[in-house]
Amino acid sequence: MPVKFGFDTPILNTWLLLHQSFDMVLKVEEKEFARIGLTPQYNGVLMALKYKKGKVTIKELANWLDKNSNSISTLIDRMQRDGFVERMESKHDRREVHVVLTDKGKEMSVKAEVLGWKIINDVLGGVPEEDLRLLNVQLENVRGRAFAHLCPEESINEVKTTKKAGEMILSGKKRHASNL
């Protein structure tokens, strides 16, 4: 159970709330994705492969998921063992390996997307859209400041996705994330 702190210092309360919120959201994802045999990490890879444009390398997955290439490579090993993905050598450069969804991975990505949107709606669905927009601005500011602390010479890259990103299938109806 999280503890509600009553510090007089807003910056400290915000810091603790960021940590507690992340921890609670991760616990919700772990619990819900376990029901369909996935982890939040597997889901991240499934969604990245489903929506990233073109062929995807380990390095691109690592960048998109904000992880290092070694941990993504290990994750891909497990997902390949479980039949969700396969590695394919590039036709142009044998040193480059692409990761693709198998039929089982494609099937699971559909289930995971529906469940993922349910989680998002359960956690954020009661928050008015204007409040979400304001929260997004503030969280982007926090993320940017943290990133600048870690990598002062770099900028955050924007990932382009397919037009399907943000859509979901729920109860047989196609709905856009902004309609939640």
C-alpha positions in Angstrom: 0.0 0.0 0.0 1.4 3.4 -0.8 1.7 5.9 2.0 0.3 9.4 1.5 2.9 11.8 2.7 2.0 15.3 4.0 5.2 17.2 3.4 5.0 21.0 3.3 7.4 21.0 0.4 5.6 20.5 -2.9 8.8 19.5 -4.7 9.3 16.6 -2.3 5.6 15.5 -2.5 5.8 15.6 -6.3 9.0 13.5 -6.3 7.4 10.9 -4.1 4.2 10.9 -6.1 6.2 10.3 -9.3 7.8 7.3 -7.8 4.7 5.9 -6.2 2.6 6.4 -9.4 5.2 4.7 -11.6 5.4 1.8 -9.1 1.6 1.4 -8.9 1.1 1.6 -12.7 3.8 -1.1 -13.2 2.2 -3.3 -10.6 -1.2 -3.0 -12.4 0.5 -3.8 -15.7 2.3 -6.8 -14.2 -0.9 -8.2 -12.7 -3.1 -7.6 -15.8 -0.6 -8.8 -18.4 0.2 -11.9 -16.4 -3.4 -13.0 -17.0 -2.7 -13.5 -20.7 0.9 -14.8 -20.2 2.8 -11.6 -20.8 5.0 -9.2 -18.9 4.9 -5.4 -19.4 8.3 -5.8 -21.1 6.9 -8.3 -23.6 4.0 -6.0 -24.2 6.3 -3.1 -24.9 8.1 -5.1 -27.5 4.9 -6.4 -29.1 3.5 -2.8 -29.4 6.8 -1.4 -30.7 6.9 -4.1 -33.4 3.3 -3.6 -34.2 3.4 0.2 -34.7 7.0 1.1 -35.6 7.3 1.9 -39.3 9.5 -0.4 -41.4 11.9 -3.1 -40.2 13.0 -2.9 -36.6 16.5 -3.6 -35.2 17.4 -4.4 -31.6 18.9 -0.9 -31.3 15.7 0.7 -32.5 13.7 -1.3 -30.1 16.1 -0.3 -27.3 15.8 3.4 -28.2 12.0 3.3 -28.4 11.6 1.4 -25.1 14.4 3.5 -23.4 16.4 0.4 -22.5 19.9 -0.7 -23.4 20.5 -3.0 -26.4 21.8 -5.8 -24.2 18.7 -6.0 -22.1 16.5 -5.9 -25.2 18.5 -8.6 -26.9 18.0 -10.8 -23.8 14.3 -10.0 -23.8 14.1 -10.9 -27.6 15.9 -14.2 -26.8 13.1 -15.1 -24.3 10.4 -13.9 -26.7 11.9 -15.9 -29.5 12.0 -19.0 -27.2 8.3 -18.4 -26.4 7.4 -18.1 -30.1 6.4 -14.4 -30.2 9.2 -13.0 -32.4 11.9 -14.1 -34.7 15.2 -12.6 -35.8 15.9 -12.1 -39.4 19.3 -11.2 -40.9 19.3 -8.1 -43.1 19.6 -8.8 -46.8 21.9 -5.8 -47.2 24.1 -6.1 -44.0 24.6 -9.5 -42.2 25.6 -7.6 -39.1 22.2 -6.1 -38.8 19.3 -8.2 -37.4 15.7 -7.3 -37.7 13.1 -8.5 -35.2 9.6 -9.5 -36.5 6.4 -10.8 -35.0 5.5 -14.4 -35.6 1.9 -15.3 -36.2 1.7 -16.1 -32.4 3.2 -12.7 -31.7 0.7 -10.9 -34.0 -2.2 -12.8 -32.3 -0.9 -11.9 -28.9 -0.3 -8.3 -29.8 -4.0 -7.9 -30.5 -5.0 -9.3 -27.1 -2.3 -7.2 -25.4 -3.5 -4.0 -27.1 -7.1 -4.5 -26.0 -5.9 -5.3 -22.5 -3.4 -2.4 -22.5 -6.2 0.1 -23.5 -8.4 -1.4 -20.7 -5.5 -0.7 -18.2 -5.1 2.8 -19.5 -8.8 3.5 -19.3 -9.0 2.0 -15.8 -6.2 4.2 -14.5 -6.7 7.4 -16.5 -10.2 7.2 -17.8 -11.8 9.3 -15.1 -9.3 12.2 -15.6 -10.7 15.0 -17.7 -9.0 15.5 -21.1 -7.8 19.0 -20.3 -6.2 17.7 -17.0 -4.4 15.0 -19.0 -3.1 17.6 -21.5 -1.8 19.7 -18.6 -0.3 16.7 -17.0 1.4 15.7 -20.3 3.0 19.1 -20.5 4.4 18.9 -17.0 5.6 15.3 -17.4 7.3 16.1 -20.6 9.1 18.9 -18.8 10.2 16.6 -16.0 11.3 13.9 -18.5 13.2 16.6 -20.5 15.0 17.9 -17.4 15.9 14.4 -16.2 17.2 13.5 -19.7 19.2 16.7 -19.9 20.8 15.8 -16.6 21.8 12.4 -17.9 22.7 13.4 -21.5 23.3 17.2 -21.7 24.5 17.0 -25.3 21.6 15.0 -26.7 18.0 15.7 -27.5 15.0 13.4 -27.2 14.1 11.7 -30.4 10.5 11.6 -31.6 9.4 8.1 -32.8 7.1 8.0 -35.8 4.5 5.3 -35.7 1.8 4.1 -38.1 -1.5 5.8 -38.3 -3.0 2.9 -36.4 -1.2 3.8 -33.2 -3.7 5.1 -30.7 -6.6 3.1 -32.1 -8.0 0.2 -30.3 -10.6 -2.5 -30.6 -12.9 -2.8 -27.7 -16.2 -4.6 -27.6 -16.0 -5.1 -31.4 -15.8 -1.3 -32.0 -12.8 0.6 -33.2 -12.2 3.6 -30.9 -9.5 6.2 -30.9 -7.6 6.9 -27.7 -8.9 10.4 -27.6 -12.5 9.1 -27.3 -11.9 7.4 -24.0 
